[in-house]
Amino acid sequence: MSSDHRPFRLVVTGGGTGGHTYPALTAVRTLQSRLSAQGRGLEVLWVGKADSLESRVAAAEGLAFTPVATGKIRRSKNPLKMVSPANVADMSRVPIGVLQARKAINDFRPDVVLATGGYVAVPVGVAATRLCRVPLVVHEQTVRLGLANKTLSGAATRVAVSSESTLALLPESVRATAEVTGNPVRAEVFTGQAGKAIDALGLHGFDRRLPTVYVTGGAQGSQQINHLVRDVLPWLLEHANVVHQCGPDNVTELRQHTAHLPAPSAARYHLTGYVGAELPDILALADVVISRSGAGTIAELTALGKPGVFVPLATSAGNEQAHNARHLADNGAAVALIDDVTAERLRDAVAPLLTDPERRAAMAERARSFGRPNAADRLVDVVLAAAGA
């Protein structure tokens, strides 16, 4: 069989959170359709942590999965605390993971390895570059390289980054191998229709002359965002319709708080624990989004050109959410509420976007200028180039 017709073989690694897992999945799907259009197959092996988000995503997608031992480094500003018993125990697992990854890579014989970050990527990336001599592409979702990608970037064949401003933060030697691709956004995000959200969620009490605000704290919800929004809700509903995704565990508490809303306001408020397949339609309906500022959220909102009011998760690794939010806010592409966030500050941030359509449109345009809707295709270009395909 000629080399042009044999299946392309990809090892993908990265996970722990959706921020690392879903860009990898989107890249795999995009590569699959690209190769399929050329009459070529794709064989994928996902190497990750046993019983993890990535293992479940791979299973749902029908992808082969191999687990390896991993070691998570618990960061601390105090170097002595880095030498904690938990860190020492975990570090001892990394060499085991490297040997397991070497076996998986040697058995599978991939054309290239794609690593999207998370501590599981370290043993796989080290095995690929040091022991198996397989091309490695590292993809970073945030403005600053995460710990795992920082560890791997020096030996990587190519480093794909999501933001132009990342390039200046890279060491000189890594900059030569770096390319700005953006952060892959799931194709279905672009297919949303506002009317479908109205029908699917029964939002017939919404006043379409008013802007719609979508509030989300991620799949589990965010107590902080829920309470901020709860405290400004009567005011908010005078100026907007609201879809509030609060997390399954928080529905009962918020229902009690919102039970006494006057009927016209209550008709413009939709509370839900979880948003699934209808998310693209809700995003199409939304004029303003109040949310955390994880890399995936920012990639989606900028690709769609949605004004965001971001309340970063203070405990995110390397404080990356605050960094992400500030980066957009400094460029007029979002509002960032950092440090001491109060309901009053949230109201002051949201008010101009609700009452001034021109201001809202200008921020949407700025947000769109940071979006990279073709990021998955750009990353696939880098993966194929690294493999010499």
Residue pairs with C-beta under 8 A, 6 or more apart in sequence:
4 40
5 39
5 40
6 40
7 40
7 41
7 42
7 43
8 31
8 35
8 40
8 41
8 42
8 43
8 111
8 387
8 389
9 42
9 43
9 44
9 45
9 108
9 109
9 110
9 111
10 28
10 31
10 42
10 43
10 44
10 45
10 110
10 111
10 112
10 113
10 114
10 383
11 44
11 45
11 46
11 47
11 104
11 105
11 108
11 110
11 112
11 113
11 114
11 124
11 128
11 134
12 24
12 27
12 28
12 44
12 45
12 46
12 47
12 113
12 114
12 115
12 116
13 24
13 46
13 47
13 48
13 101
13 113
13 114
13 115
13 116
13 120
13 121
13 124
13 125
14 20
14 21
14 23
14 24
14 48
14 54
14 114
14 115
14 116
14 117
14 118
14 120
14 121
14 139
15 21
15 24
15 48
15 49
15 52
15 53
15 54
15 55
15 57
15 116
15 118
15 120
15 121
16 49
16 52
16 53
16 54
16 118
16 119
16 120
17 53
17 118
18 53
18 219
18 296
19 117
19 141
19 142
19 294
19 295
19 296
20 54
20 116
20 117
20 118
20 121
20 141
21 53
21 54
21 57
21 116
21 118
22 57
22 184
22 186
22 296
23 116
23 139
23 141
23 183
23 184
23 296
23 299
23 379
24 46
24 54
24 114
24 116
24 139
25 57
25 61
26 184
26 185
26 186
26 187
26 376
27 114
27 116
27 139
27 184
27 376
27 379
27 380
27 383
28 42
28 44
28 61
28 63
29 187
29 376
30 184
30 187
30 376
30 377
30 379
30 380
31 42
31 380
31 383
31 384
32 42
34 377
34 380
34 384
35 41
35 42
36 42
43 64
44 63
44 64
45 63
45 64
45 65
45 66
45 104
45 108
45 110
46 54
46 55
46 57
46 58
46 63
46 64
46 65
46 66
47 65
47 66
47 67
47 68
47 101
47 104
47 105
47 120
47 124
48 54
48 55
48 58
48 65
48 66
48 67
48 68
48 120
49 55
49 67
49 68
49 70
49 120
50 67
51 67
52 120
54 65
54 120
55 65
55 67
58 64
58 65
59 65
66 100
66 104
67 100
68 96
68 97
68 100
68 101
68 104
68 120
68 123
68 124
69 93
69 94
69 96
69 97
69 100
69 123
70 90
70 93
70 94
70 97
70 119
70 120
70 122
70 123
71 90
71 91
71 92
71 93
71 94
71 97
71 119
71 122
72 90
72 119
73 82
73 87
73 90
73 91
73 119
73 147
74 82
74 84
74 86
74 87
75 82
75 147
75 317
75 318
76 82
76 84
94 122
94 123
97 120
97 122
97 123
97 124
98 123
98 126
98 127
98 131
99 127
100 123
101 123
101 124
101 126
101 127
101 128
102 127
102 131
102 132
104 124
104 127
105 113
105 124
105 127
105 128
105 131
105 132
105 134
106 132
110 134
111 134
111 135
111 387
111 388
111 389
112 134
112 135
112 136
112 137
112 157
112 383
112 386
112 387
113 124
113 125
113 128
113 134
113 135
113 136
113 137
114 137
114 139
114 383
115 121
115 124
115 125
115 128
115 136
115 137
115 138
115 139
115 148
115 149
115 152
115 156
116 139
116 141
117 138
117 139
117 140
117 141
117 146
117 148
117 149
118 146
118 148
119 147
119 148
120 148
121 138
121 148
121 149
121 152
122 148
122 151
122 152
125 136
125 138
125 148
125 151
125 152
125 155
125 156
126 152
126 155
128 134
128 135
128 136
129 136
129 152
129 155
129 156
130 155
135 157
135 158
135 386
135 387
135 388
136 152
136 155
136 156
136 157
136 386
137 156
137 157
137 158
137 159
137 160
137 379
137 382
137 383
137 386
138 149
138 152
138 153
138 156
138 158
138 159
138 160
139 149
139 160
139 161
139 162
139 181
139 379
140 146
140 149
140 159
140 160
140 161
140 162
140 166
141 162
141 183
141 295
141 296
141 299
142 162
142 163
142 295
142 318
142 320
142 323
142 324
143 162
143 163
143 165
143 166
143 169
143 320
143 323
143 324
143 327
144 166
144 169
144 318
144 320
144 323
145 153
145 166
145 169
145 170
146 317
146 318
146 320
147 317
147 318
149 159
153 159
153 170
153 171
153 174
154 171
154 173
154 174
156 174
156 177
157 177
157 386
158 177
158 178
158 179
158 382
158 385
158 386
159 170
159 174
159 177
159 178
159 179
160 178
160 179
160 180
160 181
160 378
160 379
160 382
161 167
161 170
161 178
161 179
161 180
161 181
162 180
162 181
162 182
162 183
162 295
162 299
162 372
162 375
163 180
163 327
163 370
164 180
165 327
166 178
166 180
167 175
167 178
167 180
170 178
179 378
179 382
180 378
181 372
181 375
181 378
181 379
181 381
181 382
182 299
182 371
182 372
182 374
182 375
182 378
182 379
183 295
183 296
183 298
183 299
183 372
183 375
184 299
184 375
184 376
184 379
185 296
185 299
185 300
185 303
185 373
185 375
185 376
186 300
187 376
188 280
189 279
189 280
189 283
189 300
189 303
189 304
190 280
190 303
190 304
190 373
191 280
192 279
192 280
192 281
192 282
192 283
192 284
192 285
193 281
193 284
194 281
194 284
194 285
196 278
196 281
196 284
197 203
197 243
197 278
197 281
197 282
197 284
197 285
198 204
198 206
198 285
200 278
200 281
201 243
201 270
201 272
201 278
201 282
202 270
203 241
203 243
203 270
203 285
205 266
205 267
205 268
206 212
206 241
206 267
206 268
206 270
207 241
207 268
210 239
210 240
210 241
210 268
211 239
211 240
211 241
211 287
211 288
211 353
211 354
211 357
211 360
212 240
212 241
212 242
212 243
212 285
212 286
212 287
212 288
213 236
213 240
213 241
213 242
213 243
213 286
213 287
213 288
213 289
213 290
213 350
213 354
214 242
214 243
214 245
214 282
214 283
214 285
214 286
214 288
214 289
214 290
214 291
215 225
215 229
215 242
215 243
215 244
215 245
215 246
215 289
215 290
215 291
216 225
216 245
216 275
216 289
216 290
216 291
216 292
217 223
217 224
217 225
217 226
217 245
217 246
217 247
217 291
217 292
218 247
218 291
218 292
218 294
218 297
219 247
219 274
220 247
220 248
220 249
221 245
221 246
221 247
221 248
221 249
221 250
221 273
222 247
222 292
222 311
222 313
223 250
224 311
224 341
225 290
225 291
225 292
225 311
226 244
226 246
226 247
226 250
226 254
227 343
228 311
228 341
228 342
228 343
228 346
229 236
229 242
229 244
229 290
229 346
230 254
230 257
230 258
231 343
232 343
232 346
232 347
232 350
233 242
233 257
233 258
233 261
233 269
234 261
234 265
235 347
236 242
236 347
236 350
237 261
237 265
237 268
237 269
238 265
239 351
239 354
239 355
240 268
240 287
240 288
240 354
241 268
241 269
241 270
242 268
242 269
242 270
243 270
243 272
243 282
243 285
243 286
244 254
244 269
244 270
244 271
244 272
245 272
245 273
245 274
245 275
246 254
246 271
246 272
246 273
247 273
247 274
248 273
248 274
249 273
250 273
251 271
251 272
251 273
254 271
255 271
258 266
258 269
258 271
261 269
275 282
283 289
283 300
283 301
283 304
283 306
284 304
286 306
287 306
287 307
287 353
287 360
288 306
288 307
288 308
288 309
288 350
288 353
288 354
288 360
289 301
289 306
289 307
289 308
289 309
290 308
290 309
290 311
290 346
290 350
291 297
291 301
291 308
291 309
291 310
291 311
292 310
292 311
292 312
292 313
292 321
293 308
293 310
293 311
293 312
293 313
293 321
293 322
293 324
293 325
293 328
293 334
293 336
294 313
294 316
294 321
294 324
295 320
295 324
297 308
298 308
298 324
298 325
298 328
299 371
299 372
299 375
301 308
301 334
301 367
301 371
302 328
302 333
302 367
302 368
302 370
302 371
302 372
303 368
303 371
303 372
303 373
303 375
304 368
304 371
305 364
305 365
305 367
305 368
305 371
306 364
306 367
307 334
307 335
307 353
307 360
307 363
307 364
307 367
308 328
308 334
308 335
308 367
309 334
309 335
309 337
309 346
309 349
309 350
309 353
310 321
310 324
310 325
310 328
310 329
310 334
310 335
310 336
310 337
311 337
311 341
311 346
312 319
312 321
312 322
312 324
312 325
312 336
312 337
312 338
313 321
314 321
314 322
316 322
322 336
322 338
325 334
325 336
325 338
326 336
326 338
328 334
328 336
328 367
328 370
329 335
329 336
331 366
331 370
332 362
332 363
332 366
333 363
333 366
333 367
333 369
333 370
334 363
334 367
335 349
335 350
335 353
337 345
337 346
337 349
352 359
353 359
353 360
353 363
354 360
372 378
